[in-house]
Amino acid sequence: MTAGTRARRGARGRLPVVLVLPAALGLVFLVIPLLGLVLRAPWSTLLDQLAQPEVGDALRLSLVCASLATLVCLLLGVPLAWLLARSDLPGRGVLRALVTVPLVLPPVVGGVALLLVLGRRGILGQYLDSWFGVSLPFSTAGVVLAEAFVAMPFLVISVEGALRGADRRYEEAAATLGASRWHTFRRVTLPSVAPGIAAGAVLCWARALGEFGATITFAGNFPGQTRTMPLAVYIALESAPEAAIALSLVLLVVSVLVLASLRERWIGGPT
């Protein structure tokens, strides 16, 4: 082992207390509430709690709506990511900023915005109601739209990053051989960025599953129709705390599984 290697290892091994102490406090601050949820979970009656009709309805509705919202995000978000990554459209920076607004926008504000646009008296909703008899607010379709609104940026950012990191020489080769842009996109671009699409879809699904603010504002809180798991947790805290803990535990497990599945892409692999 050379002196330079020993010096580098020694430098990496020394951890300054001024950084370690706040880092440890930050870790405790983040982990203790989750540990408390696990310790206080009603393990002996957990299956019974999850088997209750209202809990089962909320769980089933959440899974269905999150999956449909993810499908909507895939259909709209992948082309949008391609537009941001590969087109020469002017003002792409502004478009990218608009796409990422839901990431920092309070979800309740997003629900209000959806209500003002798609409500029965909204800018577009009034025509949907009068022309087609379609009312989106306070319906299951409203849940899907609210979840898709807050979750789509996760997919777009992931896919755009994958597109920017992909080797464009294969697309150029396909174009040289006479392939159209649509054919190149389907047969070359999509397979090359499939891992990014998968990662974005998983994050999108998890974000949709945990959505609360936009859902309760735009879709309401009707059992069996719009009451998803986060809403059921909120309601159960008042009357059935054990059911609220059981549902919270399910959401926690889903979040951990999502992060574990995306470990290599989002939080780094083993070193």
C-alpha positions as MATLAB code, in Angstrom:
seq = 'MTAGTRARRGARGRLPVVLVLPAALGLVFLVIPLLGLVLRAPWSTLLDQLAQPEVGDALRLSLVCASLATLVCLLLGVPLAWLLARSDLPGRGVLRALVTVPLVLPPVVGGVALLLVLGRRGILGQYLDSWFGVSLPFSTAGVVLAEAFVAMPFLVISVEGALRGADRRYEEAAATLGASRWHTFRRVTLPSVAPGIAAGAVLCWARALGEFGATITFAGNFPGQTRTMPLAVYIALESAPEAAIALSLVLLVVSVLVLASLRERWIGGPT';
ca = [
       0.000    0.000    0.000;
       1.503    3.327   -1.042;
       1.765    6.353    1.190;
      -0.735    8.222   -0.988;
      -3.310    5.434   -0.609;
      -2.824    5.354    3.163;
      -3.228    9.136    3.304;
      -6.437    9.021    1.284;
      -7.874    6.280    3.468;
      -6.868    8.177    6.572;
      -8.546   11.316    5.289;
     -11.737    9.385    4.550;
     -11.634    7.701    7.944;
     -11.505   10.865   10.023;
     -15.037   12.092   10.745;
     -15.250   15.600   12.217;
     -17.422   15.759   15.318;
     -18.898   19.078   14.190;
     -20.510   17.217   11.283;
     -21.159   13.848   12.903;
     -23.213   15.250   15.787;
     -25.820   17.163   13.721;
     -25.876   14.290   11.224;
     -26.712   11.871   14.037;
     -29.387   14.200   15.366;
     -30.878   14.513   11.894;
     -30.935   10.756   11.514;
     -32.629   10.331   14.888;
     -35.140   13.046   14.004;
     -36.132   11.203   10.826;
     -36.021    7.630   12.122;
     -37.603    7.918   15.574;
     -41.147    8.794   14.331;
     -41.044    5.863   11.898;
     -39.745    3.569   14.627;
     -42.513    4.792   16.912;
     -45.082    3.885   14.266;
     -43.657    0.380   14.017;
     -43.461   -0.085   17.803;
     -47.005    1.162   18.417;
     -48.547   -0.808   15.577;
     -51.317   -3.192   16.720;
     -49.480   -6.286   15.510;
     -51.803   -8.709   17.283;
     -54.872   -7.282   15.530;
     -53.203   -5.941   12.389;
     -54.836   -8.387   10.011;
     -58.212   -7.798   11.637;
     -57.771   -4.034   11.262;
     -56.858   -4.362    7.600;
     -59.781   -6.735    7.060;
     -62.361   -4.160    8.152;
     -64.662   -3.186    5.258;
     -63.847    0.529    5.342;
     -60.114   -0.160    5.466;
     -60.344   -2.664    2.639;
     -62.366   -0.228    0.536;
     -59.816    2.540    1.086;
     -56.930    0.203    0.294;
     -58.554   -1.118   -2.861;
     -59.539    2.367   -4.044;
     -56.025    3.677   -3.407;
     -54.388    0.896   -5.388;
     -56.776    1.271   -8.320;
     -56.606    5.077   -8.453;
     -52.822    5.191   -8.048;
     -52.423    2.662  -10.865;
     -54.774    4.577  -13.165;
     -53.051    7.861  -12.308;
     -49.692    6.284  -13.156;
     -51.089    5.106  -16.486;
     -52.268    8.651  -17.252;
     -48.841    9.989  -16.307;
     -47.124    7.466  -18.571;
     -49.322    8.331  -21.545;
     -48.798   12.068  -21.107;
     -45.526   12.337  -19.211;
     -43.230   10.263  -21.463;
     -43.977   12.385  -24.570;
     -43.643   15.513  -22.432;
     -40.247   14.375  -21.151;
     -39.133   13.668  -24.717;
     -40.262   17.149  -25.759;
     -38.230   18.733  -22.971;
     -35.148   16.597  -23.598;
     -34.939   16.293  -27.373;
     -36.846   19.098  -29.065;
     -35.539   22.545  -29.982;
     -38.740   24.184  -28.840;
     -38.117   27.739  -27.627;
     -38.865   28.401  -23.981;
     -38.072   24.871  -22.810;
     -36.734   26.270  -19.553;
     -40.068   27.890  -18.828;
     -41.905   24.686  -19.752;
     -39.640   22.651  -17.488;
     -40.308   25.060  -14.630;
     -44.061   24.769  -15.181;
     -43.825   20.982  -15.210;
     -42.030   20.940  -11.872;
     -44.360   23.424  -10.150;
     -46.549   20.659   -8.634;
     -43.447   19.389   -6.807;
     -43.285   22.525   -4.669;
     -46.918   23.631   -4.856;
     -48.941   22.807   -1.732;
     -51.233   19.924   -2.752;
     -54.276   21.767   -1.392;
     -53.536   24.622   -3.781;
     -53.329   22.114   -6.598;
     -56.747   20.794   -5.616;
     -58.188   24.304   -5.617;
     -56.679   24.947   -9.052;
     -58.202   21.738  -10.407;
     -61.542   22.690   -8.911;
     -61.467   26.113  -10.553;
     -60.682   24.608  -13.944;
     -62.566   21.304  -13.915;
     -65.329   21.999  -11.384;
     -68.946   22.169  -12.482;
     -68.560   25.941  -12.753;
     -64.905   25.847  -13.724;
     -63.305   27.182  -16.857;
     -63.522   23.819  -18.630;
     -65.697   21.873  -16.227;
     -68.801   23.886  -17.005;
     -68.660   22.755  -20.623;
     -67.972   19.144  -19.680;
     -71.050   19.254  -17.474;
     -73.391   21.067  -19.876;
     -72.299   19.364  -23.102;
     -71.480   15.838  -21.967;
     -72.968   15.593  -18.475;
     -69.518   14.826  -17.041;
     -68.735   16.035  -13.527;
     -65.208   15.266  -12.388;
     -65.052   16.755   -8.872;
     -66.055   14.545   -5.936;
     -65.791   11.388   -8.024;
     -63.356    8.528   -8.421;
     -62.200   10.056  -11.702;
     -61.443   13.209   -9.737;
     -59.182   11.194   -7.433;
     -57.253    9.879  -10.434;
     -56.837   13.369  -11.889;
     -55.727   14.861   -8.574;
     -53.166   12.110   -8.064;
     -51.896   12.386  -11.634;
     -51.490   16.161  -11.252;
     -49.175   15.898   -8.238;
     -47.342   12.738   -9.381;
     -46.563   13.442  -13.037;
     -43.490   15.638  -12.383;
     -41.726   12.657  -10.779;
     -42.139   10.669  -13.980;
     -41.223   13.535  -16.292;
     -38.029   14.375  -14.387;
     -36.930   10.744  -14.289;
     -37.586   10.111  -17.977;
     -36.061   13.405  -19.076;
     -32.903   12.595  -17.134;
     -32.747    9.175  -18.775;
     -33.218   10.713  -22.220;
     -30.446   13.237  -21.644;
     -28.096   10.501  -20.485;
     -28.885    8.090  -23.324;
     -26.428    7.624  -26.187;
     -27.928    9.449  -29.165;
     -25.672    7.725  -31.679;
     -28.122    4.833  -31.946;
     -30.939    7.213  -32.829;
     -28.723    8.955  -35.366;
     -27.835    5.592  -36.874;
     -31.519    4.681  -37.162;
     -32.239    8.011  -38.839;
     -29.358    7.410  -41.259;
     -30.909    4.070  -42.188;
     -34.159    5.836  -43.059;
     -36.229    5.231  -39.931;
     -38.860    7.848  -39.147;
     -38.735    9.760  -35.863;
     -41.761    7.840  -34.592;
     -40.216    4.493  -35.532;
     -36.922    5.517  -33.948;
     -38.728    6.595  -30.795;
     -40.574    3.283  -30.494;
     -37.772    0.905  -31.446;
     -34.647    2.709  -30.248;
     -35.375    5.511  -27.779;
     -37.951    3.820  -25.569;
     -35.925    0.610  -25.025;
     -32.821    2.638  -24.178;
     -34.584    4.666  -21.485;
     -36.794    1.852  -20.174;
     -35.055    1.789  -16.747;
     -35.692    5.518  -16.323;
     -39.329    5.081  -17.300;
     -39.711    2.209  -14.843;
     -38.112    4.206  -12.039;
     -40.277    7.227  -12.786;
     -43.416    5.086  -12.925;
     -42.674    3.536   -9.532;
     -42.052    6.937   -7.950;
     -45.160    8.294   -9.632;
     -47.267    5.413   -8.326;
     -45.945    5.811   -4.787;
     -46.588    9.564   -4.825;
     -50.107    9.016   -6.125;
     -50.758    6.392   -3.453;
     -49.856    8.849   -0.700;
     -51.628   11.909   -2.084;
     -53.927   13.697    0.383;
     -54.319   17.461   -0.074;
     -55.324   17.690   -3.733;
     -57.541   14.622   -3.383;
     -59.601   15.856   -0.452;
     -59.924   19.326   -2.018;
     -60.886   18.266   -5.521;
     -62.474   14.846   -5.000;
     -63.807   15.036   -1.446;
     -63.900   12.279    1.131;
     -66.705    9.865    0.304;
     -66.385    6.254    1.558;
     -65.968    3.754   -1.233;
     -65.792    6.484   -3.856;
     -63.036    8.976   -3.063;
     -61.738    7.998    0.394;
     -58.242    6.725   -0.286;
     -55.823    5.420    2.351;
     -54.375    8.814    3.389;
     -57.909   10.176    3.814;
     -58.925    7.048    5.728;
     -55.953    7.566    8.072;
     -57.072   11.129    8.716;
     -60.631   10.071    9.504;
     -59.650    7.009   11.536;
     -57.439    9.041   13.872;
     -60.589   10.490   15.440;
     -62.515    7.275   16.029;
     -60.277    4.242   15.407;
     -56.597    5.025   16.071;
     -55.540    1.399   15.650;
     -56.979    1.345   12.129;
     -55.153    4.601   11.379;
     -51.882    3.073   12.579;
     -52.469   -0.055   10.501;
     -53.080    1.978    7.349;
     -50.095    4.189    8.094;
     -47.965    1.088    8.462;
     -49.093   -0.126    5.042;
     -48.114    3.208    3.487;
     -44.769    3.084    5.289;
     -44.050   -0.418    3.983;
     -44.926    0.670    0.442;
     -42.591    3.671    0.714;
     -39.719    1.517    1.983;
     -40.248   -1.014   -0.803;
     -40.255    1.761   -3.411;
     -36.998    3.208   -2.103;
     -35.449   -0.246   -1.931;
     -36.403   -0.976   -5.529;
     -34.874    2.324   -6.665;
     -31.790    2.114   -4.460;
     -29.276    2.095   -7.304;
     -30.876    5.036   -9.104;
     -31.940    7.383   -6.324;
     -29.991    6.752   -3.123;
     -26.881    5.051   -4.399;
     -25.805    1.464   -4.465;
     -23.540   -0.358   -2.026;
     -19.947    0.825   -1.858;
];
